C-alpha cells in the first residue's frame, strides 16, 4: 500500500489544469520512473521514509532510489530536479541517542551525493 489517490485530491497546487500531474511509480522500477517523468521539465523528489521496512531499507529509499530518479531525469532531459533531503544530513551524524549516530541521516547525506553525481 503506497497511498490513496483520494488523499491527493485535497492538495492545493499552484498550476493550471494539466500542469501538475500526480503519477504513481515504483521506486525500484526504472521503467515506471521513466513513464512518470516522461513529459516533465521539473521533477520534485519527496520520497522518504523514517523507518526501514521489509521491502525498503534506508539505502533503498535514501540513496539508491534518489540516484535512480536523478539518472532517469538526466537521461529524459528534465531541466530541473529538486531533491528534498534533511537539514541535519551529514557523513558523521552527531551522536545523541544512537551509538555511531543516526544511520538514517547518514544515508540522507549519501543520497544527496548520489543525486549530485547523477544530476549535476
C-alpha angles and dihedrals in degrees: 000000000000101000142295124270089222089068090059093052091074094054114112108218131184104235140086125256109299095014097093117045130177111214123181116227140167115244094218095045112085094191093055089051089051090053091048096052098032097111098026129116092183129032124191115201111205096156111137144137130198095205135042118246134196090262102036129043124194088260092053094051102033105032116014097037097049090045090054092048090050092048093050091046091053092048093046093051098248108173099211135020121192112197118189115209128154132288092231097046109133141151090248108029116206114267106239109138105345122070107246093013130270115326087198092060091045092053089047088058092046088051091054090054092046092051092048090049093052098036108028 
